[in-house]
Amino acid sequence: MKPAALPGDPPGGRRAVAVWGIGVSVYFVAVIFRTSLGVAGLDAADRFDVNASALSTFSILQLLVYAGMQIPVGLLVDRLGTKKVLTLGVVLFTAGQLGFAFSPTYGTALASRALLGCGDAMTFISVLRLGTRWFPARRGPLIAQLAGLAGMAGNLVSTLVLARLLHGVGWTAAFAGSAGAGVVVLVLMLLFLKDHPEGHEPEPLPHLGAAYVRRQIAASWREPGTRLGLWVHFTTQFPAMVFLLLWGLPFLVEAQGLSRATAGELLTLVVLSNMAVGLVYGQVVARHHEARLPLALGTVGATAVLWATTLAWPGETAPMWLLIVLCTVLGACGPASMIGFDFARPANPPERQGTASGITNMGGFVASMTTLFAIGVLLDATGGDYAVAFSVVFVLQALGVGQILRLRKRAARRERERLVASRVETVHVPA
């Protein structure tokens, strides 16, 4: 069943694609910077002379800042609009990437990644809001998946291009040179980005200070669809995020005995699978909203089975065919996490979309941060036993699935009520 057309929907069209594309290019660059550590993890350990726990702190701090910023960013987007928030985000994540290039010590490198995480936190929520302002509501699921697809393309650039630069021109030149992409998208955004099409300006909101903040957060959280979206995002995103962001390359090289080149190819496979699955999931959810939960839970189940098989495989290493299947299935985690926004979006009116998306987006990053930390601690405690360390994945998946099953009926009932109300409103709109 297709989502119903809503009164006052934006028209979409070529101009919408062009403006939205500029916002997506900002997110594309942010993901390149976010995932750059994933291909440089072993190099970073050597450069700063740190162990597994300290290495994981880079990504944990980055994700801690990212997750902690999601609700404030959602409120800022609802209050100030997309362009202002994205501008600040680009300045911060570019400064963070540049600082990381020249960091002489572990402490300054940590500060740079925190700055990068702060800027990165302002991108995806802004791009989602830009999509809702420029495209009809029925296009929401596909637009969200396409935005996620652009992010994975950024991950692909990290895996293929930045990794080669790192080992070709060195640490400082690779990271400093990549920071130039931030300057390019900043110029494009300042010249051409607009928050909304003409005639579709949002209603002005009175400045209510702390009362406004509390009301926005409380109203968004009261919707079971927002909470269900958070837990879907929590449960689906983190296995691939942890793999790509930090621990995939060390696992494949140190635990599975692969060369860096072969491990890089498997990381690339995760990204390519993500891009292909994202197109499929976006089309399916746009046409059949009832497929949202089966797709999300199916992805969680497949991921758990493949990880369990890989970690429990008899012998020192898993066969290559199994690692290929694992990486292919991990590629579905990102698209499945986008489904979380398809629960939060219809549960909230336009003036709360940023706040609701921020709450939802916290889920996967809190799970990723927790898993990154736990894996680092367990690796140090067990002397590098990846099978024990990666078992923490199953604990978080079990927690998330339990919450999804608890909330699913309430969210579905509330969504039906809002859909009926919107149809009644459409019928009574004067011609």
VEXTORDREN-457827 format. One line per 3 residues: number of its first residue (from 1); their letters; for each residue x, z, y of C-alpha. Coordinates in Angstrom, 1 decimal. Example, Ala and Ser with C-alpha at 12.3 -4.5 7.8 and 13.67 -1.06 7.14 Angstrom:
2
1 = as = 12.3/7.8/-4.5 ~ 13.7/7.1/-1.1
//
This chain:
431
1 = mkp = 0.0/0.0/0.0 ~ 1.4/-1.0/3.4 ~ 1.5/1.5/6.2
4 = aal = -1.4/1.1/8.6 ~ -0.7/-0.5/12.0 ~ -0.8/2.2/14.7
7 = pgd = -2.1/1.9/18.2 ~ 0.6/1.2/20.8 ~ 3.1/-0.1/18.2
10 = ppg = 6.1/-1.9/19.8 ~ 6.1/-5.6/19.1 ~ 9.5/-6.0/17.5
13 = grr = 10.9/-9.6/17.7 ~ 14.3/-11.0/18.5 ~ 15.0/-8.9/21.5
16 = ava = 14.3/-5.8/19.4 ~ 16.7/-7.0/16.8 ~ 19.4/-7.6/19.5
19 = vwg = 19.0/-4.2/21.2 ~ 18.8/-2.3/17.9 ~ 21.8/-4.2/16.6
22 = igv = 23.9/-2.8/19.4 ~ 22.9/0.7/18.5 ~ 23.6/0.0/14.8
25 = svy = 27.1/-1.3/15.8 ~ 27.8/2.2/17.3 ~ 26.8/3.8/14.0
28 = fva = 28.9/1.3/12.1 ~ 32.0/2.3/14.0 ~ 31.1/6.0/13.7
31 = vif = 31.0/5.7/9.9 ~ 34.4/3.9/9.9 ~ 35.9/6.9/11.7
34 = rts = 33.9/9.5/9.6 ~ 35.1/8.0/6.2 ~ 38.6/7.2/7.3
37 = lgv = 39.9/10.4/5.8 ~ 38.5/9.4/2.4 ~ 41.2/6.7/2.0
40 = agl = 43.8/8.9/3.6 ~ 43.3/12.2/1.7 ~ 46.5/12.1/-0.3
43 = daa = 48.4/11.0/2.8 ~ 46.9/13.8/4.8 ~ 48.0/16.3/2.2
46 = drf = 51.6/15.1/2.4 ~ 51.6/14.7/6.2 ~ 50.3/18.2/6.9
49 = dvn = 51.7/19.8/3.7 ~ 48.4/21.4/2.6 ~ 46.7/22.2/-0.7
52 = asa = 43.3/21.1/-2.0 ~ 41.3/23.8/-0.3 ~ 43.0/23.1/3.1
55 = lst = 42.5/19.4/2.6 ~ 38.8/19.9/2.0 ~ 38.6/21.9/5.2
58 = fsi = 39.1/18.7/7.2 ~ 35.8/17.2/5.8 ~ 34.1/20.6/5.7
61 = lql = 34.7/21.3/9.4 ~ 33.7/17.7/10.3 ~ 30.4/18.0/8.3
64 = lvy = 29.8/21.6/9.5 ~ 29.9/20.3/13.1 ~ 27.8/17.3/12.1
67 = agm = 25.1/19.3/10.4 ~ 25.0/22.0/13.1 ~ 24.5/19.4/15.7
70 = qip = 21.5/17.6/14.1 ~ 18.7/19.7/15.6 ~ 20.3/19.8/19.1
73 = vgl = 20.9/16.1/18.9 ~ 17.3/15.5/17.8 ~ 16.1/17.5/20.8
76 = lvd = 18.4/15.7/23.2 ~ 17.3/12.3/21.9 ~ 13.6/13.3/22.4
79 = rlg = 14.4/14.6/25.8 ~ 17.0/12.2/27.3 ~ 16.6/9.0/25.3
82 = tkk = 18.9/7.0/23.0 ~ 21.4/5.5/25.5 ~ 22.6/8.7/27.1
85 = vlt = 23.1/10.5/23.8 ~ 24.8/7.5/22.2 ~ 27.2/7.2/25.1
88 = lgv = 28.3/10.7/24.8 ~ 28.6/10.3/21.0 ~ 30.9/7.2/21.4
91 = vlf = 33.2/9.0/23.8 ~ 33.5/12.0/21.6 ~ 34.1/10.3/18.2
94 = tag = 36.6/7.8/19.8 ~ 38.5/10.7/21.3 ~ 38.5/12.5/18.0
97 = qlg = 39.9/9.5/16.1 ~ 42.6/9.0/18.7 ~ 43.5/12.7/18.6
100 = faf = 43.7/12.5/14.8 ~ 46.2/9.6/15.1 ~ 48.6/11.7/17.2
103 = spt = 48.0/15.2/15.7 ~ 51.4/16.8/15.0 ~ 50.0/19.8/13.2
106 = ygt = 47.2/20.8/10.8 ~ 45.5/22.8/13.5 ~ 45.3/19.9/16.0
109 = ala = 44.2/17.5/13.3 ~ 41.3/19.9/12.4 ~ 40.3/20.1/16.1
112 = sra = 40.3/16.3/16.2 ~ 38.1/16.0/13.2 ~ 35.7/18.5/14.7
115 = llg = 35.5/16.5/17.8 ~ 34.9/13.4/15.8 ~ 32.1/15.1/13.8
118 = cgd = 30.4/16.1/17.1 ~ 30.3/12.5/18.3 ~ 29.3/11.1/14.9
121 = amt = 26.4/13.6/14.8 ~ 24.8/11.8/17.8 ~ 24.7/8.3/16.3
124 = fis = 22.3/8.1/13.3 ~ 19.5/10.1/14.8 ~ 19.7/8.0/18.0
127 = vlr = 19.7/4.7/15.9 ~ 16.6/5.9/14.0 ~ 14.9/6.7/17.3
130 = lgt = 15.8/3.3/18.7 ~ 14.2/1.7/15.7 ~ 10.9/3.6/16.2
133 = rwf = 10.9/2.6/19.9 ~ 11.5/-1.1/19.3 ~ 9.8/-1.9/16.0
136 = par = 6.3/-1.4/14.5 ~ 5.8/1.7/12.4 ~ 5.2/-0.5/9.2
139 = rgp = 8.8/-1.7/9.6 ~ 10.2/1.9/9.6 ~ 11.4/2.2/6.0
142 = lia = 13.2/-1.2/6.1 ~ 14.7/-0.5/9.5 ~ 16.1/2.9/8.3
145 = qla = 17.6/1.3/5.1 ~ 19.2/-1.5/7.2 ~ 20.7/1.1/9.5
148 = gla = 22.1/2.9/6.4 ~ 23.3/-0.5/5.2 ~ 25.3/-0.9/8.4
151 = gma = 26.8/2.5/7.9 ~ 28.0/1.6/4.4 ~ 29.5/-1.6/5.8
154 = gnl = 31.5/0.7/8.0 ~ 32.5/2.6/4.9 ~ 33.6/-0.7/3.3
157 = vst = 35.8/-1.4/6.3 ~ 37.5/2.0/5.8 ~ 38.0/1.4/2.1
160 = lvl = 39.4/-2.2/2.5 ~ 40.8/-2.6/5.9 ~ 41.9/0.9/7.1
163 = arl = 43.4/1.7/3.8 ~ 45.7/-1.3/4.0 ~ 46.5/-0.6/7.6
166 = lhg = 47.4/2.9/6.7 ~ 50.0/1.8/4.1 ~ 51.1/-1.2/6.1
169 = vgw = 51.7/0.1/9.7 ~ 51.6/3.8/9.1 ~ 49.4/6.8/10.0
172 = taa = 49.6/6.8/13.8 ~ 49.2/3.0/14.3 ~ 46.3/2.7/11.9
175 = fag = 44.2/5.5/13.3 ~ 45.0/4.8/17.0 ~ 44.3/1.1/16.5
178 = sag = 41.0/1.7/14.9 ~ 40.0/3.9/17.9 ~ 39.8/0.6/19.9
181 = agv = 36.6/-0.3/18.1 ~ 35.0/2.7/19.8 ~ 35.9/1.3/23.2
184 = vvl = 34.3/-2.1/22.3 ~ 31.0/-0.7/21.3 ~ 30.9/1.6/24.3
187 = vlm = 31.2/-1.4/26.6 ~ 28.5/-3.3/24.7 ~ 26.1/-0.3/24.8
190 = llf = 26.6/0.4/28.5 ~ 25.9/-3.3/29.4 ~ 23.0/-4.2/27.0
193 = lkd = 21.3/-1.2/25.3 ~ 17.9/-0.1/26.5 ~ 15.9/2.8/25.2
196 = hpe = 12.6/1.0/24.7 ~ 10.8/-2.3/25.5 ~ 9.0/-2.8/28.8
199 = ghe = 5.4/-1.4/28.7 ~ 6.3/1.1/25.9 ~ 7.7/3.9/27.9
202 = pep = 7.2/7.3/26.3 ~ 5.0/9.8/28.1 ~ 7.2/12.0/30.4
205 = lph = 7.7/15.5/29.1 ~ 7.7/18.5/31.5 ~ 10.8/20.5/31.4
208 = lga = 9.9/23.7/29.5 ~ 13.4/25.0/28.7 ~ 13.7/27.3/25.7
211 = ayv = 9.9/27.1/25.1 ~ 10.1/23.4/24.7 ~ 13.0/23.7/22.2
214 = rrq = 11.2/26.3/20.1 ~ 8.0/24.4/20.1 ~ 9.6/21.1/19.0
217 = iaa = 11.5/22.8/16.2 ~ 8.6/24.9/15.0 ~ 6.1/22.0/15.1
220 = swr = 8.5/19.7/13.2 ~ 9.3/22.4/10.6 ~ 5.6/23.3/10.0
223 = epg = 5.0/19.8/8.7 ~ 5.6/19.8/4.9 ~ 6.7/16.2/5.2
226 = trl = 9.7/17.2/7.3 ~ 10.8/19.9/4.8 ~ 10.3/17.5/1.9
229 = glw = 12.4/14.9/3.8 ~ 15.1/17.5/4.2 ~ 15.2/18.3/0.5
232 = vhf = 15.1/14.7/-0.6 ~ 18.1/14.0/1.7 ~ 19.8/17.2/0.5
235 = ttq = 19.5/16.3/-3.2 ~ 20.2/12.6/-3.1 ~ 23.0/12.0/-0.6
238 = fpa = 25.8/14.5/-1.4 ~ 27.2/13.2/-4.8 ~ 28.3/9.9/-3.2
241 = mvf = 29.2/11.4/0.2 ~ 31.6/13.9/-1.5 ~ 33.1/11.1/-3.6
244 = lll = 33.6/8.7/-0.8 ~ 34.5/11.2/1.9 ~ 37.3/13.0/0.1
247 = wgl = 37.4/13.7/-3.6 ~ 36.7/10.3/-5.2 ~ 40.3/9.0/-4.7
250 = pfl = 42.1/12.1/-6.0 ~ 39.6/12.4/-8.9 ~ 40.3/8.8/-10.0
253 = vea = 44.0/8.9/-9.5 ~ 44.9/12.4/-10.7 ~ 42.2/13.1/-13.3
256 = qgl = 41.6/9.6/-14.6 ~ 45.1/8.2/-14.3 ~ 44.2/5.1/-12.2
259 = sra = 46.5/3.5/-9.7 ~ 45.5/3.8/-6.0 ~ 44.7/0.1/-5.9
262 = tag = 42.3/0.4/-8.9 ~ 40.8/3.6/-7.5 ~ 40.2/1.9/-4.1
265 = ell = 38.4/-0.9/-5.9 ~ 36.0/1.6/-7.5 ~ 35.4/3.2/-4.2
268 = tlv = 34.6/-0.3/-2.8 ~ 32.2/-0.7/-5.7 ~ 30.3/2.4/-4.6
271 = vls = 29.9/0.9/-1.1 ~ 28.9/-2.5/-2.4 ~ 26.3/-1.0/-4.8
274 = nma = 25.0/1.1/-1.9 ~ 24.5/-2.0/0.2 ~ 22.7/-3.9/-2.5
277 = vgl = 20.5/-1.0/-3.6 ~ 19.6/-0.3/0.1 ~ 18.1/-3.7/0.5
280 = vyg = 16.0/-3.2/-2.6 ~ 14.9/0.3/-1.8 ~ 13.9/-0.7/1.7
283 = qvv = 11.7/-3.5/0.6 ~ 10.1/-1.5/-2.2 ~ 9.3/1.5/0.0
286 = arh = 8.0/-0.7/2.8 ~ 5.5/-2.3/0.4 ~ 4.7/0.7/-1.9
289 = hea = 4.9/4.1/-0.2 ~ 3.9/5.8/-3.5 ~ 7.3/4.7/-4.9
292 = rlp = 9.3/7.0/-2.6 ~ 9.4/10.1/-4.8 ~ 10.0/8.2/-8.1
295 = lal = 12.9/6.3/-6.6 ~ 14.4/9.5/-5.1 ~ 14.1/11.6/-8.3
298 = gtv = 15.1/8.7/-10.5 ~ 18.3/8.3/-8.5 ~ 19.0/12.1/-8.9
301 = gat = 18.4/11.9/-12.6 ~ 20.6/8.9/-13.1 ~ 23.4/10.4/-11.1
304 = avl = 23.3/13.7/-13.0 ~ 23.4/11.8/-16.4 ~ 26.4/9.7/-15.4
307 = wat = 28.4/12.6/-14.0 ~ 27.7/14.7/-17.1 ~ 28.8/11.8/-19.4
310 = tla = 31.9/11.2/-17.4 ~ 33.0/14.8/-17.1 ~ 32.2/15.6/-20.8
313 = wpg = 33.8/12.4/-22.2 ~ 36.1/13.3/-25.1 ~ 39.8/12.6/-24.5
316 = eta = 41.9/12.9/-21.4 ~ 40.2/10.1/-19.4 ~ 36.9/8.3/-19.3
319 = pmw = 36.8/4.6/-20.2 ~ 36.8/2.1/-17.4 ~ 33.3/0.8/-18.2
322 = lli = 31.9/4.3/-17.7 ~ 33.7/4.8/-14.4 ~ 32.3/1.4/-13.2
325 = vlc = 28.7/2.5/-14.2 ~ 29.2/5.8/-12.5 ~ 30.3/4.2/-9.2
328 = tvl = 27.5/1.7/-9.4 ~ 24.9/4.5/-9.8 ~ 26.6/6.6/-7.0
331 = gac = 25.9/3.6/-4.8 ~ 22.2/4.4/-5.0 ~ 22.6/7.8/-3.5
334 = gpa = 22.8/6.7/0.1 ~ 19.6/4.5/0.0 ~ 17.8/7.3/-1.8
337 = smi = 18.7/9.7/0.9 ~ 17.1/7.3/3.5 ~ 13.8/7.9/1.7
340 = gfd = 13.9/11.5/3.2 ~ 13.2/10.0/6.6 ~ 10.2/8.1/5.2
343 = far = 8.6/11.5/4.5 ~ 9.5/13.0/7.8 ~ 8.6/10.0/10.0
346 = pan = 4.8/9.8/9.2 ~ 4.6/13.5/9.4 ~ 5.5/13.7/13.1
349 = ppe = 4.3/12.1/16.3 ~ 6.7/9.9/18.4 ~ 7.7/12.7/20.7
352 = rqg = 9.0/14.7/17.8 ~ 10.8/11.9/15.8 ~ 14.3/12.8/17.0
355 = tas = 13.8/16.5/16.1 ~ 12.2/15.8/12.7 ~ 15.0/13.3/11.9
358 = git = 17.6/15.8/12.9 ~ 16.1/18.4/10.5 ~ 16.0/15.9/7.7
361 = nmg = 19.5/14.7/8.3 ~ 20.9/18.2/8.0 ~ 20.0/18.3/4.3
364 = gfv = 22.5/15.9/2.8 ~ 25.3/17.1/5.1 ~ 24.8/20.7/4.3
367 = asm = 24.9/19.9/0.6 ~ 28.0/17.7/1.1 ~ 29.8/20.4/3.0
370 = ttl = 28.9/23.0/0.4 ~ 30.1/20.8/-2.4 ~ 33.3/19.8/-0.7
373 = fai = 34.2/23.4/-0.2 ~ 33.3/24.4/-3.8 ~ 35.3/21.6/-5.3
376 = gvl = 38.4/22.5/-3.3 ~ 38.2/26.2/-4.2 ~ 37.5/25.4/-7.9
379 = lda = 40.4/22.9/-8.1 ~ 42.8/25.5/-6.7 ~ 41.4/28.3/-9.0
382 = tgg = 41.5/26.2/-12.2 ~ 44.8/24.4/-11.6 ~ 43.2/21.1/-10.9
385 = dya = 40.4/21.0/-13.5 ~ 38.1/18.3/-12.1 ~ 35.5/18.7/-14.8
388 = vaf = 34.9/22.3/-13.8 ~ 35.1/21.5/-10.1 ~ 32.7/18.6/-10.1
391 = svv = 30.1/20.6/-12.2 ~ 29.0/22.2/-8.9 ~ 27.1/18.9/-8.4
394 = fvl = 24.5/19.9/-11.0 ~ 23.8/23.3/-9.3 ~ 22.9/21.7/-6.0
397 = qal = 20.8/19.0/-7.7 ~ 18.8/21.6/-9.6 ~ 18.1/23.5/-6.4
400 = gvg = 17.0/20.4/-4.5 ~ 14.8/19.1/-7.3 ~ 13.0/22.4/-7.5
403 = qil = 12.2/22.3/-3.7 ~ 11.1/18.7/-3.9 ~ 8.6/19.5/-6.7
406 = rlr = 7.3/22.5/-4.8 ~ 6.6/20.6/-1.6 ~ 5.5/17.2/-2.8
409 = kra = 1.7/17.9/-3.1 ~ 1.4/19.5/0.3 ~ 3.3/16.7/2.0
412 = arr = 1.2/14.1/0.3 ~ -2.1/15.8/1.3 ~ -1.0/16.2/4.9
415 = ere = 0.2/12.6/5.1 ~ -3.2/11.3/3.9 ~ -4.9/13.4/6.6
418 = rlv = -2.7/11.9/9.3 ~ -3.3/8.4/8.0 ~ -7.0/8.8/8.1
421 = asr = -6.8/10.3/11.6 ~ -4.7/7.3/12.8 ~ -7.2/4.8/11.4
424 = vet = -10.1/6.6/13.1 ~ -8.1/6.5/16.4 ~ -7.5/2.8/15.9
427 = vhv = -11.2/2.1/15.4 ~ -12.1/3.9/18.6 ~ -9.4/2.3/20.8
430 = pa = -11.4/0.3/23.5 ~ -10.9/-3.5/23.2
//
